[in-house]
Amino acid sequence: MSSVDIPMKQRLWSPLVRDLVPYVPGEQPKINNLIKLNTNESPFPPSPKVREAVISALGLDGDVLRLYPDPDASSLKQVIATYHGLATNQVFLGNGSDEVLAHIYTAFFKQSLPILSPDISYSFYPVYSQLYAVETVQIPLDADFRIDVNDYKVPNGGVILANPNAPTGVLLSLDQIRQLLSNNPESVVVIDEAYIDFGGQSAIALINEFDNLVVCHTVSKSRALAGLRIGMVFGQAHLIEALERVKNSFNSYPLDRLAIAGGVASYEDDAYFQSTCQALIDLREDLVSKLQGLGFDVLPSHANFIFARHPQHEAVTLAKGLRESGIIVRHFAKPRIDQFLRITIGTAEQNQALVSRLQEIL
Ligand SMILES: *Cc1c(COP(=O)(O)O)cnc(C)c1O
């Protein structure tokens, strides 16, 4: 673009920013009584222990907020390491999984070879590829929207995928992940497990076996704490050290005091966590069978959302019809998936409202 073509308000922007195509999060409308099934938040409240811990960390007068938090969030790191049977130097923490993913790009993916990622996956990956100027080759999912790990056998500067994948919900087995890691011994392989707690087996089990494995988790989905902003990475100590270097060159205090306290309480209340994950899975299976009853094709989901299409109805039309009655779901206007709706699993009442409304529309 020559300087004469640059719109006035952009004239002081860097060329990189002018060309950026930022990630568009699912909307967070401020409307009452909305049935919000568009951003994969939990339909359950967080553990009541989280609320207690956050209030108690704040203290009576909030004076503690004058002071910076622990830059290492050591108390939370310790609790999470113990929870997963890892050492604290195998755990990295950041301000939400999106932030730790950004640090992963800087720490591992700025290589001469391009990284590999599925053509249909978490839509933040291509945004980071652009922001960090990391060349990315997209590997198509197969006709059933599955990842074939043997497609990732080409030379690369890294691999990133979500498991279960988003927005499909389709899961790879631990054996397939092991295959992917063995096929790529010279690259960092990142498995984003934002939805692993809804029925998958975590690759954390493989960390001590593979020195090229990086696993990401978040408290936003299965722990009902999207508002607290905690994301984490698990890997061998040499990989975590690279991430700490990036973090300490970016923001030394990514986790605030309230997030640290609330995060600890969440991991300490495992009974609540296990029971809400199971309840979510039960709600999902029930919703899947009802939607199949209405004629929907539903991809096999191991997440807290489903990806579904109706052979006789346009996805856009369905989404619009739902919206008119205050039910919001996510539609991606992208090749291959523009006939699908991504529907977050809600409470039993919300799911019923969705099914009833779809019945009317169809
Ligand atoms: C939601 C999500 C994230 C981001 O989680 P935050 O911790 O809320 O930033 C990362 N990866 C995938 C695949 C997600 O769906």
The ligand as an SDF file (V2000), in Angstrom:
LIG
                    3D

 15 15  0  0  0  0  0  0  0  0999 V2000
  -11.5020  -21.0380   25.0280 C   0  0  0  0  0  0  0  0  0  0  0  0
  -10.2750  -21.5430   24.3890 C   0  0  0  0  0  0  0  0  0  0  0  0
   -9.0160  -21.0330   24.7260 C   0  0  0  0  0  0  0  0  0  0  0  0
   -8.8470  -19.7840   25.5510 C   0  0  0  0  0  0  0  0  0  0  0  0
   -9.0420  -19.9260   26.8700 O   0  0  0  0  0  0  0  0  0  0  0  0
   -8.8340  -18.6970   27.8340 P   0  0  0  0  0  0  0  0  0  0  0  0
   -8.0990  -19.2910   28.9770 O   0  0  0  0  0  0  0  0  0  0  0  0
  -10.2080  -18.2310   28.2160 O   0  0  0  0  0  0  0  0  0  0  0  0
   -8.0460  -17.6200   27.1440 O   0  0  0  0  0  0  0  0  0  0  0  0
   -7.8970  -21.6050   24.1590 C   0  0  0  0  0  0  0  0  0  0  0  0
   -8.0020  -22.6190   23.2800 N   0  0  0  0  0  0  0  0  0  0  0  0
   -9.1870  -23.1120   22.9160 C   0  0  0  0  0  0  0  0  0  0  0  0
   -9.2440  -24.2280   21.9300 C   0  0  0  0  0  0  0  0  0  0  0  0
  -10.3560  -22.5780   23.4440 C   0  0  0  0  0  0  0  0  0  0  0  0
  -11.5360  -23.0220   23.0340 O   0  0  0  0  0  0  0  0  0  0  0  0
  1  2  1  0
  2  3  1  0
  2 14  2  0
  3  4  1  0
  3 10  2  0
  4  5  1  0
  5  6  1  0
  6  7  2  0
  6  8  1  0
  6  9  1  0
 10 11  1  0
 11 12  2  0
 12 13  1  0
 12 14  1  0
 14 15  1  0
M  END
$$$$
